[in-house]
């Protein structure tokens, strides 16, 4: 999925629950099959709430640690 993203969402500096809320809103606007890259530095969102949300929705989600306390999440909308 990496490198094939349709849209990028920057939620750096945001704390829970904002990264998840903003990710949900962005995904609602995307067409099926789109890939959203989420740049996140909130550990609870990157490692827990966003991947769990994706799993419940049936979306593929890859989490990649890109630095000290930062992650890129690649979400493919079903």
mmCIF file of the N, C-alpha and C atoms, coordinates in Angstrom:
data_MODEL
# 
_entry.id   MODEL 
# 
loop_
_atom_site.group_PDB 
_atom_site.id 
_atom_site.type_symbol 
_atom_site.label_atom_id 
_atom_site.label_alt_id 
_atom_site.label_comp_id 
_atom_site.label_asym_id 
_atom_site.label_entity_id 
_atom_site.label_seq_id 
_atom_site.pdbx_PDB_ins_code 
_atom_site.Cartn_x 
_atom_site.Cartn_y 
_atom_site.Cartn_z 
_atom_site.occupancy 
_atom_site.B_iso_or_equiv 
_atom_site.pdbx_formal_charge 
_atom_site.auth_seq_id 
_atom_site.auth_comp_id 
_atom_site.auth_asym_id 
_atom_site.auth_atom_id 
_atom_site.pdbx_PDB_model_num 
ATOM 1   N N  . UNK A 1 1  ? 0.828   -1.202 0.000  1.00 0.00 ? 1  UNK A N  1 
ATOM 2   C CA . UNK A 1 1  ? 0.000   0.000  0.000  1.00 0.00 ? 1  UNK A CA 1 
ATOM 3   C C  . UNK A 1 1  ? 0.868   1.260  0.000  1.00 0.00 ? 1  UNK A C  1 
ATOM 4   N N  . UNK A 1 2  ? 2.013   1.192  0.647  1.00 0.00 ? 2  UNK A N  1 
ATOM 5   C CA . UNK A 1 2  ? 2.874   2.363  0.766  1.00 0.00 ? 2  UNK A CA 1 
ATOM 6   C C  . UNK A 1 2  ? 3.259   2.865  -0.619 1.00 0.00 ? 2  UNK A C  1 
ATOM 7   N N  . UNK A 1 3  ? 3.193   4.180  -0.789 1.00 0.00 ? 3  UNK A N  1 
ATOM 8   C CA . UNK A 1 3  ? 3.549   4.776  -2.066 1.00 0.00 ? 3  UNK A CA 1 
ATOM 9   C C  . UNK A 1 3  ? 2.401   4.840  -3.052 1.00 0.00 ? 3  UNK A C  1 
ATOM 10  N N  . UNK A 1 4  ? 1.269   4.245  -2.695 1.00 0.00 ? 4  UNK A N  1 
ATOM 11  C CA . UNK A 1 4  ? 0.113   4.220  -3.602 1.00 0.00 ? 4  UNK A CA 1 
ATOM 12  C C  . UNK A 1 4  ? -1.063  4.993  -3.023 1.00 0.00 ? 4  UNK A C  1 
ATOM 13  N N  . UNK A 1 5  ? -0.780  5.808  -1.990 1.00 0.00 ? 5  UNK A N  1 
ATOM 14  C CA . UNK A 1 5  ? -1.872  6.509  -1.319 1.00 0.00 ? 5  UNK A CA 1 
ATOM 15  C C  . UNK A 1 5  ? -2.554  7.521  -2.244 1.00 0.00 ? 5  UNK A C  1 
ATOM 16  N N  . UNK A 1 6  ? -3.872  7.629  -2.082 1.00 0.00 ? 6  UNK A N  1 
ATOM 17  C CA . UNK A 1 6  ? -4.698  8.558  -2.834 1.00 0.00 ? 6  UNK A CA 1 
ATOM 18  C C  . UNK A 1 6  ? -4.705  9.920  -2.152 1.00 0.00 ? 6  UNK A C  1 
ATOM 19  N N  . UNK A 1 7  ? -4.737  9.896  -0.817 1.00 0.00 ? 7  UNK A N  1 
ATOM 20  C CA . UNK A 1 7  ? -4.821  11.121 -0.005 1.00 0.00 ? 7  UNK A CA 1 
ATOM 21  C C  . UNK A 1 7  ? -3.895  10.989 1.192  1.00 0.00 ? 7  UNK A C  1 
ATOM 22  N N  . UNK A 1 8  ? -3.479  12.135 1.732  1.00 0.00 ? 8  UNK A N  1 
ATOM 23  C CA . UNK A 1 8  ? -2.667  12.149 2.953  1.00 0.00 ? 8  UNK A CA 1 
ATOM 24  C C  . UNK A 1 8  ? -3.360  13.017 3.992  1.00 0.00 ? 8  UNK A C  1 
ATOM 25  N N  . UNK A 1 9  ? -3.383  12.529 5.225  1.00 0.00 ? 9  UNK A N  1 
ATOM 26  C CA . UNK A 1 9  ? -3.972  13.266 6.338  1.00 0.00 ? 9  UNK A CA 1 
ATOM 27  C C  . UNK A 1 9  ? -2.901  13.450 7.408  1.00 0.00 ? 9  UNK A C  1 
ATOM 28  N N  . UNK A 1 10 ? -2.626  14.694 7.745  1.00 0.00 ? 10 UNK A N  1 
ATOM 29  C CA . UNK A 1 10 ? -1.621  15.012 8.758  1.00 0.00 ? 10 UNK A CA 1 
ATOM 30  C C  . UNK A 1 10 ? -2.316  15.316 10.082 1.00 0.00 ? 10 UNK A C  1 
ATOM 31  N N  . UNK A 1 11 ? -2.148  14.430 11.065 1.00 0.00 ? 11 UNK A N  1 
ATOM 32  C CA . UNK A 1 11 ? -2.726  14.667 12.388 1.00 0.00 ? 11 UNK A CA 1 
ATOM 33  C C  . UNK A 1 11 ? -1.611  14.792 13.435 1.00 0.00 ? 11 UNK A C  1 
ATOM 34  N N  . UNK A 1 12 ? -0.424  15.190 12.975 1.00 0.00 ? 12 UNK A N  1 
ATOM 35  C CA . UNK A 1 12 ? 0.700   15.374 13.884 1.00 0.00 ? 12 UNK A CA 1 
ATOM 36  C C  . UNK A 1 12 ? 0.369   16.466 14.887 1.00 0.00 ? 12 UNK A C  1 
ATOM 37  N N  . UNK A 1 13 ? 0.687   16.204 16.149 1.00 0.00 ? 13 UNK A N  1 
ATOM 38  C CA . UNK A 1 13 ? 0.420   17.181 17.197 1.00 0.00 ? 13 UNK A CA 1 
ATOM 39  C C  . UNK A 1 13 ? -0.974  17.088 17.800 1.00 0.00 ? 13 UNK A C  1 
ATOM 40  N N  . UNK A 1 14 ? -1.813  16.247 17.225 1.00 0.00 ? 14 UNK A N  1 
ATOM 41  C CA . UNK A 1 14 ? -3.173  16.069 17.757 1.00 0.00 ? 14 UNK A CA 1 
ATOM 42  C C  . UNK A 1 14 ? -3.174  14.914 18.740 1.00 0.00 ? 14 UNK A C  1 
ATOM 43  N N  . UNK A 1 15 ? -3.983  15.026 19.783 1.00 0.00 ? 15 UNK A N  1 
ATOM 44  C CA . UNK A 1 15 ? -4.079  13.943 20.766 1.00 0.00 ? 15 UNK A CA 1 
ATOM 45  C C  . UNK A 1 15 ? -5.463  13.301 20.679 1.00 0.00 ? 15 UNK A C  1 
ATOM 46  N N  . UNK A 1 16 ? -5.562  12.094 21.232 1.00 0.00 ? 16 UNK A N  1 
ATOM 47  C CA . UNK A 1 16 ? -6.832  11.359 21.223 1.00 0.00 ? 16 UNK A CA 1 
ATOM 48  C C  . UNK A 1 16 ? -7.954  12.247 21.765 1.00 0.00 ? 16 UNK A C  1 
ATOM 49  N N  . UNK A 1 17 ? -9.110  12.194 21.175 1.00 0.00 ? 17 UNK A N  1 
ATOM 50  C CA . UNK A 1 17 ? -9.542  11.299 20.097 1.00 0.00 ? 17 UNK A CA 1 
ATOM 51  C C  . UNK A 1 17 ? -9.424  11.911 18.696 1.00 0.00 ? 17 UNK A C  1 
ATOM 52  N N  . UNK A 1 18 ? -8.802  13.086 18.569 1.00 0.00 ? 18 UNK A N  1 
ATOM 53  C CA . UNK A 1 18 ? -8.818  13.787 17.280 1.00 0.00 ? 18 UNK A CA 1 
ATOM 54  C C  . UNK A 1 18 ? -8.229  13.018 16.094 1.00 0.00 ? 18 UNK A C  1 
ATOM 55  N N  . UNK A 1 19 ? -7.092  12.315 16.238 1.00 0.00 ? 19 UNK A N  1 
ATOM 56  C CA . UNK A 1 19 ? -6.604  11.583 15.068 1.00 0.00 ? 19 UNK A CA 1 
ATOM 57  C C  . UNK A 1 19 ? -7.630  10.593 14.512 1.00 0.00 ? 19 UNK A C  1 
ATOM 58  N N  . UNK A 1 20 ? -8.318  9.867  15.404 1.00 0.00 ? 20 UNK A N  1 
ATOM 59  C CA . UNK A 1 20 ? -9.333  8.901  14.955 1.00 0.00 ? 20 UNK A CA 1 
ATOM 60  C C  . UNK A 1 20 ? -10.529 9.619  14.332 1.00 0.00 ? 20 UNK A C  1 
ATOM 61  N N  . UNK A 1 21 ? -11.002 10.681 14.971 1.00 0.00 ? 21 UNK A N  1 
ATOM 62  C CA . UNK A 1 21 ? -12.163 11.424 14.462 1.00 0.00 ? 21 UNK A CA 1 
ATOM 63  C C  . UNK A 1 21 ? -11.861 11.988 13.069 1.00 0.00 ? 21 UNK A C  1 
ATOM 64  N N  . UNK A 1 22 ? -10.693 12.593 12.908 1.00 0.00 ? 22 UNK A N  1 
ATOM 65  C CA . UNK A 1 22 ? -10.321 13.177 11.611 1.00 0.00 ? 22 UNK A CA 1 
ATOM 66  C C  . UNK A 1 22 ? -10.112 12.098 10.551 1.00 0.00 ? 22 UNK A C  1 
ATOM 67  N N  . UNK A 1 23 ? -9.565  10.954 10.960 1.00 0.00 ? 23 UNK A N  1 
ATOM 68  C CA . UNK A 1 23 ? -9.372  9.830  10.033 1.00 0.00 ? 23 UNK A CA 1 
ATOM 69  C C  . UNK A 1 23 ? -10.724 9.306  9.546  1.00 0.00 ? 23 UNK A C  1 
ATOM 70  N N  . UNK A 1 24 ? -11.672 9.127  10.469 1.00 0.00 ? 24 UNK A N  1 
ATOM 71  C CA . UNK A 1 24 ? -13.020 8.658  10.097 1.00 0.00 ? 24 UNK A CA 1 
ATOM 72  C C  . UNK A 1 24 ? -13.659 9.610  9.087  1.00 0.00 ? 24 UNK A C  1 
ATOM 73  N N  . UNK A 1 25 ? -13.584 10.921 9.375  1.00 0.00 ? 25 UNK A N  1 
ATOM 74  C CA . UNK A 1 25 ? -14.202 11.916 8.486  1.00 0.00 ? 25 UNK A CA 1 
ATOM 75  C C  . UNK A 1 25 ? -13.578 11.882 7.103  1.00 0.00 ? 25 UNK A C  1 
ATOM 76  N N  . UNK A 1 26 ? -12.256 11.755 7.047  1.00 0.00 ? 26 UNK A N  1 
ATOM 77  C CA . UNK A 1 26 ? -11.556 11.716 5.756  1.00 0.00 ? 26 UNK A CA 1 
ATOM 78  C C  . UNK A 1 26 ? -11.941 10.454 4.984  1.00 0.00 ? 26 UNK A C  1 
ATOM 79  N N  . UNK A 1 27 ? -11.992 9.317  5.673  1.00 0.00 ? 27 UNK A N  1 
ATOM 80  C CA . UNK A 1 27 ? -12.335 8.056  5.011  1.00 0.00 ? 27 UNK A CA 1 
ATOM 81  C C  . UNK A 1 27 ? -13.757 8.074  4.463  1.00 0.00 ? 27 UNK A C  1 
ATOM 82  N N  . UNK A 1 28 ? -14.671 8.739  5.161  1.00 0.00 ? 28 UNK A N  1 
ATOM 83  C CA . UNK A 1 28 ? -16.062 8.809  4.695  1.00 0.00 ? 28 UNK A CA 1 
ATOM 84  C C  . UNK A 1 28 ? -16.151 9.460  3.317  1.00 0.00 ? 28 UNK A C  1 
ATOM 85  N N  . UNK A 1 29 ? -15.251 10.390 3.030  1.00 0.00 ? 29 UNK A N  1 
ATOM 86  C CA . UNK A 1 29 ? -15.285 11.133 1.768  1.00 0.00 ? 29 UNK A CA 1 
ATOM 87  C C  . UNK A 1 29 ? -14.577 10.418 0.617  1.00 0.00 ? 29 UNK A C  1 
ATOM 88  N N  . UNK A 1 30 ? -13.794 9.390  0.948  1.00 0.00 ? 30 UNK A N  1 
ATOM 89  C CA . UNK A 1 30 ? -13.016 8.699  -0.078 1.00 0.00 ? 30 UNK A CA 1 
ATOM 90  C C  . UNK A 1 30 ? -13.814 7.573  -0.729 1.00 0.00 ? 30 UNK A C  1 
ATOM 91  N N  . UNK A 1 31 ? -13.505 7.322  -1.984 1.00 0.00 ? 31 UNK A N  1 
ATOM 92  C CA . UNK A 1 31 ? -14.147 6.237  -2.722 1.00 0.00 ? 31 UNK A CA 1 
ATOM 93  C C  . UNK A 1 31 ? -13.575 4.893  -2.270 1.00 0.00 ? 31 UNK A C  1 
ATOM 94  N N  . UNK A 1 32 ? -14.344 3.829  -2.477 1.00 0.00 ? 32 UNK A N  1 
ATOM 95  C CA . UNK A 1 32 ? -13.885 2.478  -2.175 1.00 0.00 ? 32 UNK A CA 1 
ATOM 96  C C  . UNK A 1 32 ? -12.600 2.208  -2.947 1.00 0.00 ? 32 UNK A C  1 
ATOM 97  N N  . UNK A 1 33 ? -11.660 1.540  -2.292 1.00 0.00 ? 33 UNK A N  1 
ATOM 98  C CA . UNK A 1 33 ? -10.393 1.214  -2.941 1.00 0.00 ? 33 UNK A CA 1 
ATOM 99  C C  . UNK A 1 33 ? -9.332  2.286  -2.771 1.00 0.00 ? 33 UNK A C  1 
ATOM 100 N N  . UNK A 1 34 ? -9.720  3.448  -2.256 1.00 0.00 ? 34 UNK A N  1 
ATOM 101 C CA . UNK A 1 34 ? -8.761  4.525  -2.025 1.00 0.00 ? 34 UNK A CA 1 
ATOM 102 C C  . UNK A 1 34 ? -7.843  4.165  -0.872 1.00 0.00 ? 34 UNK A C  1 
ATOM 103 N N  . UNK A 1 35 ? -6.635  4.709  -0.906 1.00 0.00 ? 35 UNK A N  1 
ATOM 104 C CA . UNK A 1 35 ? -5.675  4.484  0.172  1.00 0.00 ? 35 UNK A CA 1 
ATOM 105 C C  . UNK A 1 35 ? -5.363  5.820  0.826  1.00 0.00 ? 35 UNK A C  1 
ATOM 106 N N  . UNK A 1 36 ? -5.559  5.869  2.141  1.00 0.00 ? 36 UNK A N  1 
ATOM 107 C CA . UNK A 1 36 ? -5.307  7.073  2.920  1.00 0.00 ? 36 UNK A CA 1 
ATOM 108 C C  . UNK A 1 36 ? -4.049  6.875  3.738  1.00 0.00 ? 36 UNK A C  1 
ATOM 109 N N  . UNK A 1 37 ? -3.114  7.829  3.623  1.00 0.00 ? 37 UNK A N  1 
ATOM 110 C CA . UNK A 1 37 ? -1.917  7.826  4.464  1.00 0.00 ? 37 UNK A CA 1 
ATOM 111 C C  . UNK A 1 37 ? -2.170  8.808  5.605  1.00 0.00 ? 37 UNK A C  1 
ATOM 112 N N  . UNK A 1 38 ? -2.070  8.326  6.839  1.00 0.00 ? 38 UNK A N  1 
ATOM 113 C CA . UNK A 1 38 ? -2.266  9.169  8.015  1.00 0.00 ? 38 UNK A CA 1 
ATOM 114 C C  . UNK A 1 38 ? -0.919  9.329  8.713  1.00 0.00 ? 38 UNK A C  1 
ATOM 115 N N  . UNK A 1 39 ? -0.473  10.575 8.857  1.00 0.00 ? 39 UNK A N  1 
ATOM 116 C CA . UNK A 1 39 ? 0.760   10.872 9.580  1.00 0.00 ? 39 UNK A CA 1 
ATOM 117 C C  . UNK A 1 39 ? 0.368   11.206 11.012 1.00 0.00 ? 39 UNK A C  1 
ATOM 118 N N  . UNK A 1 40 ? 0.877   10.434 11.965 1.00 0.00 ? 40 UNK A N  1 
ATOM 119 C CA . UNK A 1 40 ? 0.387   10.518 13.343 1.00 0.00 ? 40 UNK A CA 1 
ATOM 120 C C  . UNK A 1 40 ? 1.544   10.423 14.338 1.00 0.00 ? 40 UNK A C  1 
ATOM 121 N N  . UNK A 1 41 ? 1.444   11.189 15.431 1.00 0.00 ? 41 UNK A N  1 
ATOM 122 C CA . UNK A 1 41 ? 2.448   11.069 16.491 1.00 0.00 ? 41 UNK A CA 1 
ATOM 123 C C  . UNK A 1 41 ? 1.805   10.805 17.852 1.00 0.00 ? 41 UNK A C  1 
ATOM 124 N N  . UNK A 1 42 ? 0.575   10.334 17.838 1.00 0.00 ? 42 UNK A N  1 
ATOM 125 C CA . UNK A 1 42 ? -0.126  9.961  19.067 1.00 0.00 ? 42 UNK A CA 1 
ATOM 126 C C  . UNK A 1 42 ? -0.093  8.429  19.180 1.00 0.00 ? 42 UNK A C  1 
ATOM 127 N N  . UNK A 1 43 ? 0.722   7.888  20.102 1.00 0.00 ? 43 UNK A N  1 
ATOM 128 C CA . UNK A 1 43 ? 0.874   6.426  20.186 1.00 0.00 ? 43 UNK A CA 1 
ATOM 129 C C  . UNK A 1 43 ? -0.437  5.664  20.317 1.00 0.00 ? 43 UNK A C  1 
ATOM 130 N N  . UNK A 1 44 ? -1.357  6.151  21.158 1.00 0.00 ? 44 UNK A N  1 
ATOM 131 C CA . UNK A 1 44 ? -2.624  5.432  21.360 1.00 0.00 ? 44 UNK A CA 1 
ATOM 132 C C  . UNK A 1 44 ? -3.435  5.359  20.068 1.00 0.00 ? 44 UNK A C  1 
ATOM 133 N N  . UNK A 1 45 ? -3.391  6.419  19.280 1.00 0.00 ? 45 UNK A N  1 
ATOM 134 C CA . UNK A 1 45 ? -4.120  6.430  18.011 1.00 0.00 ? 45 UNK A CA 1 
ATOM 135 C C  . UNK A 1 45 ? -3.439  5.537  16.977 1.00 0.00 ? 45 UNK A C  1 
ATOM 136 N N  . UNK A 1 46 ? -2.131  5.675  16.847 1.00 0.00 ? 46 UNK A N  1 
ATOM 137 C CA . UNK A 1 46 ? -1.393  4.937  15.815 1.00 0.00 ? 46 UNK A CA 1 
ATOM 138 C C  . UNK A 1 46 ? -1.367  3.438  16.070 1.00 0.00 ? 46 UNK A C  1 
ATOM 139 N N  . UNK A 1 47 ? -1.254  3.057  17.343 1.00 0.00 ? 47 UNK A N  1 
ATOM 140 C CA . UNK A 1 47 ? -1.078  1.637  17.648 1.00 0.00 ? 47 UNK A CA 1 
ATOM 141 C C  . UNK A 1 47 ? -2.341  0.950  18.142 1.00 0.00 ? 47 UNK A C  1 
ATOM 142 N N  . UNK A 1 48 ? -3.393  1.734  18.413 1.00 0.00 ? 48 UNK A N  1 
ATOM 143 C CA . UNK A 1 48 ? -4.575  1.125  19.013 1.00 0.00 ? 48 UNK A CA 1 
ATOM 144 C C  . UNK A 1 48 ? -5.874  1.558  18.333 1.00 0.00 ? 48 UNK A C  1 
ATOM 145 N N  . UNK A 1 49 ? -6.301  2.791  18.539 1.00 0.00 ? 49 UNK A N  1 
ATOM 146 C CA . UNK A 1 49 ? -7.661  3.172  18.138 1.00 0.00 ? 49 UNK A CA 1 
ATOM 147 C C  . UNK A 1 49 ? -7.878  3.176  16.622 1.00 0.00 ? 49 UNK A C  1 
ATOM 148 N N  . UNK A 1 50 ? -6.939  3.699  15.845 1.00 0.00 ? 50 UNK A N  1 
ATOM 149 C CA . UNK A 1 50 ? -7.142  3.723  14.385 1.00 0.00 ? 50 UNK A CA 1 
ATOM 150 C C  . UNK A 1 50 ? -7.083  2.304  13.797 1.00 0.00 ? 50 UNK A C  1 
ATOM 151 N N  . UNK A 1 51 ? -6.067  1.476  14.129 1.00 0.00 ? 51 UNK A N  1 
ATOM 152 C CA . UNK A 1 51 ? -6.095  0.099  13.608 1.00 0.00 ? 51 UNK A CA 1 
ATOM 153 C C  . UNK A 1 51 ? -7.337  -0.692 14.025 1.00 0.00 ? 51 UNK A C  1 
ATOM 154 N N  . UNK A 1 52 ? -7.803  -0.505 15.267 1.00 0.00 ? 52 UNK A N  1 
ATOM 155 C CA . UNK A 1 52 ? -9.008  -1.228 15.716 1.00 0.00 ? 52 UNK A CA 1 
ATOM 156 C C  . UNK A 1 52 ? -10.236 -0.769 14.935 1.00 0.00 ? 52 UNK A C  1 
ATOM 157 N N  . UNK A 1 53 ? -10.341 0.536  14.691 1.00 0.00 ? 53 UNK A N  1 
ATOM 158 C CA . UNK A 1 53 ? -11.451 1.062  13.896 1.00 0.00 ? 53 UNK A CA 1 
ATOM 159 C C  . UNK A 1 53 ? -11.424 0.448  12.494 1.00 0.00 ? 53 UNK A C  1 
ATOM 160 N N  . UNK A 1 54 ? -10.242 0.410  11.885 1.00 0.00 ? 54 UNK A N  1 
ATOM 161 C CA . UNK A 1 54 ? -10.113 -0.156 10.534 1.00 0.00 ? 54 UNK A CA 1 
ATOM 162 C C  . UNK A 1 54 ? -10.535 -1.623 10.495 1.00 0.00 ? 54 UNK A C  1 
ATOM 163 N N  . UNK A 1 55 ? -10.115 -2.364 11.511 1.00 0.00 ? 55 UNK A N  1 
ATOM 164 C CA . UNK A 1 55 ? -10.469 -3.784 11.584 1.00 0.00 ? 55 UNK A CA 1 
ATOM 165 C C  . UNK A 1 55 ? -11.984 -3.956 11.640 1.00 0.00 ? 55 UNK A C  1 
ATOM 166 N N  . UNK A 1 56 ? -12.657 -3.147 12.474 1.00 0.00 ? 56 UNK A N  1 
ATOM 167 C CA . UNK A 1 56 ? -14.116 -3.233 12.588 1.00 0.00 ? 56 UNK A CA 1 
ATOM 168 C C  . UNK A 1 56 ? -14.812 -2.884 11.276 1.00 0.00 ? 56 UNK A C  1 
ATOM 169 N N  . UNK A 1 57 ? -14.224 -1.948 10.515 1.00 0.00 ? 57 UNK A N  1 
ATOM 170 C CA . UNK A 1 57 ? -14.823 -1.510 9.259  1.00 0.00 ? 57 UNK A CA 1 
ATOM 171 C C  . UNK A 1 57 ? -14.460 -2.429 8.087  1.00 0.00 ? 57 UNK A C  1 
ATOM 172 N N  . UNK A 1 58 ? -13.509 -3.322 8.301  1.00 0.00 ? 58 UNK A N  1 
ATOM 173 C CA . UNK A 1 58 ? -13.062 -4.205 7.221  1.00 0.00 ? 58 UNK A CA 1 
ATOM 174 C C  . UNK A 1 58 ? -12.067 -3.525 6.297  1.00 0.00 ? 58 UNK A C  1 
ATOM 175 N N  . UNK A 1 59 ? -11.383 -2.488 6.780  1.00 0.00 ? 59 UNK A N  1 
ATOM 176 C CA . UNK A 1 59 ? -10.369 -1.776 5.995  1.00 0.00 ? 59 UNK A CA 1 
ATOM 177 C C  . UNK A 1 59 ? -8.998  -2.380 6.297  1.00 0.00 ? 59 UNK A C  1 
ATOM 178 N N  . UNK A 1 60 ? -8.172  -2.503 5.268  1.00 0.00 ? 60 UNK A N  1 
ATOM 179 C CA . UNK A 1 60 ? -6.791  -2.936 5.473  1.00 0.00 ? 60 UNK A CA 1 
ATOM 180 C C  . UNK A 1 60 ? -6.017  -1.772 6.076  1.00 0.00 ? 60 UNK A C  1 
ATOM 181 N N  . UNK A 1 61 ? -5.163  -2.065 7.061  1.00 0.00 ? 61 UNK A N  1 
ATOM 182 C CA . UNK A 1 61 ? -4.392  -1.003 7.725  1.00 0.00 ? 61 UNK A CA 1 
ATOM 183 C C  . UNK A 1 61 ? -2.972  -1.478 7.969  1.00 0.00 ? 61 UNK A C  1 
ATOM 184 N N  . UNK A 1 62 ? -1.997  -0.718 7.475  1.00 0.00 ? 62 UNK A N  1 
ATOM 185 C CA . UNK A 1 62 ? -0.585  -0.990 7.747  1.00 0.00 ? 62 UNK A CA 1 
ATOM 186 C C  . UNK A 1 62 ? -0.050  0.156  8.592  1.00 0.00 ? 62 UNK A C  1 
ATOM 187 N N  . UNK A 1 63 ? 0.632   -0.172 9.666  1.00 0.00 ? 63 UNK A N  1 
ATOM 188 C CA . UNK A 1 63 ? 1.212   0.834  10.551 1.00 0.00 ? 63 UNK A CA 1 
ATOM 189 C C  . UNK A 1 63 ? 2.726   0.744  10.422 1.00 0.00 ? 63 UNK A C  1 
ATOM 190 N N  . UNK A 1 64 ? 3.349   1.875  10.134 1.00 0.00 ? 64 UNK A N  1 
ATOM 191 C CA . UNK A 1 64 ? 4.799   1.906  9.966  1.00 0.00 ? 64 UNK A CA 1 
ATOM 192 C C  . UNK A 1 64 ? 5.388   2.991  10.865 1.00 0.00 ? 64 UNK A C  1 
ATOM 193 N N  . UNK A 1 65 ? 6.305   2.593  11.725 1.00 0.00 ? 65 UNK A N  1 
ATOM 194 C CA . UNK A 1 65 ? 6.980   3.568  12.594 1.00 0.00 ? 65 UNK A CA 1 
ATOM 195 C C  . UNK A 1 65 ? 8.014   4.296  11.736 1.00 0.00 ? 65 UNK A C  1 
ATOM 196 N N  . UNK A 1 66 ? 7.946   5.616  11.727 1.00 0.00 ? 66 UNK A N  1 
ATOM 197 C CA . UNK A 1 66 ? 8.827   6.391  10.839 1.00 0.00 ? 66 UNK A CA 1 
ATOM 198 C C  . UNK A 1 66 ? 9.824   7.261  11.593 1.00 0.00 ? 66 UNK A C  1 
ATOM 199 N N  . UNK A 1 67 ? 9.841   7.139  12.884 1.00 0.00 ? 67 UNK A N  1 
ATOM 200 C CA . UNK A 1 67 ? 10.784  7.933  13.663 1.00 0.00 ? 67 UNK A CA 1 
ATOM 201 C C  . UNK A 1 67 ? 10.485  7.751  15.124 1.00 0.00 ? 67 UNK A C  1 
ATOM 202 N N  . UNK A 1 68 ? 11.125  8.552  15.928 1.00 0.00 ? 68 UNK A N  1 
ATOM 203 C CA . UNK A 1 68 ? 10.916  8.469  17.362 1.00 0.00 ? 68 UNK A CA 1 
ATOM 204 C C  . UNK A 1 68 ? 9.576   9.102  17.701 1.00 0.00 ? 68 UNK A C  1 
ATOM 205 N N  . UNK A 1 69 ? 8.574   8.261  17.904 1.00 0.00 ? 69 UNK A N  1 
ATOM 206 C CA . UNK A 1 69 ? 7.258   8.765  18.270 1.00 0.00 ? 69 UNK A CA 1 
ATOM 207 C C  . UNK A 1 69 ? 6.417   9.242  17.109 1.00 0.00 ? 69 UNK A C  1 
ATOM 208 N N  . UNK A 1 70 ? 6.667   8.730  15.907 1.00 0.00 ? 70 UNK A N  1 
ATOM 209 C CA . UNK A 1 70 ? 5.848   9.090  14.738 1.00 0.00 ? 70 UNK A CA 1 
ATOM 210 C C  . UNK A 1 70 ? 5.549   7.837  13.921 1.00 0.00 ? 70 UNK A C  1 
ATOM 211 N N  . UNK A 1 71 ? 4.369   7.833  13.333 1.00 0.00 ? 71 UNK A N  1 
ATOM 212 C CA . UNK A 1 71 ? 3.922   6.691  12.532 1.00 0.00 ? 71 UNK A CA 1 
ATOM 213 C C  . UNK A 1 71 ? 3.252   7.178  11.260 1.00 0.00 ? 71 UNK A C  1 
ATOM 214 N N  . UNK A 1 72 ? 3.349   6.348  10.217 1.00 0.00 ? 72 UNK A N  1 
ATOM 215 C CA . UNK A 1 72 ? 2.531   6.509  9.018  1.00 0.00 ? 72 UNK A CA 1 
ATOM 216 C C  . UNK A 1 72 ? 1.595   5.312  8.991  1.00 0.00 ? 72 UNK A C  1 
ATOM 217 N N  . UNK A 1 73 ? 0.308   5.583  8.836  1.00 0.00 ? 73 UNK A N  1 
ATOM 218 C CA . UNK A 1 73 ? -0.676  4.514  8.721  1.00 0.00 ? 73 UNK A CA 1 
ATOM 219 C C  . UNK A 1 73 ? -1.236  4.543  7.311  1.00 0.00 ? 73 UNK A C  1 
ATOM 220 N N  . UNK A 1 74 ? -1.281  3.395  6.672  1.00 0.00 ? 74 UNK A N  1 
ATOM 221 C CA . UNK A 1 74 ? -1.834  3.280  5.325  1.00 0.00 ? 74 UNK A CA 1 
ATOM 222 C C  . UNK A 1 74 ? -3.129  2.497  5.441  1.00 0.00 ? 74 UNK A C  1 
ATOM 223 N N  . UNK A 1 75 ? -4.221  3.139  5.073  1.00 0.00 ? 75 UNK A N  1 
ATOM 224 C CA . UNK A 1 75 ? -5.543  2.523  5.228  1.00 0.00 ? 75 UNK A CA 1 
ATOM 225 C C  . UNK A 1 75 ? -6.191  2.401  3.856  1.00 0.00 ? 75 UNK A C  1 
ATOM 226 N N  . UNK A 1 76 ? -6.560  1.182  3.496  1.00 0.00 ? 76 UNK A N  1 
ATOM 227 C CA . UNK A 1 76 ? -7.266  0.956  2.231  1.00 0.00 ? 76 UNK A CA 1 
ATOM 228 C C  . UNK A 1 76 ? -8.739  0.791  2.525  1.00 0.00 ? 76 UNK A C  1 
ATOM 229 N N  . UNK A 1 77 ? -9.541  1.713  1.994  1.00 0.00 ? 77 UNK A N  1 
ATOM 230 C CA . UNK A 1 77 ? -10.984 1.662  2.231  1.00 0.00 ? 77 UNK A CA 1 
ATOM 231 C C  . UNK A 1 77 ? -11.604 0.519  1.446  1.00 0.00 ? 77 UNK A C  1 
ATOM 232 N N  . UNK A 1 78 ? -12.438 -0.245 2.126  1.00 0.00 ? 78 UNK A N  1 
ATOM 233 C CA . UNK A 1 78 ? -13.087 -1.407 1.506  1.00 0.00 ? 78 UNK A CA 1 
ATOM 234 C C  . UNK A 1 78 ? -14.154 -0.959 0.519  1.00 0.00 ? 78 UNK A C  1 
# 
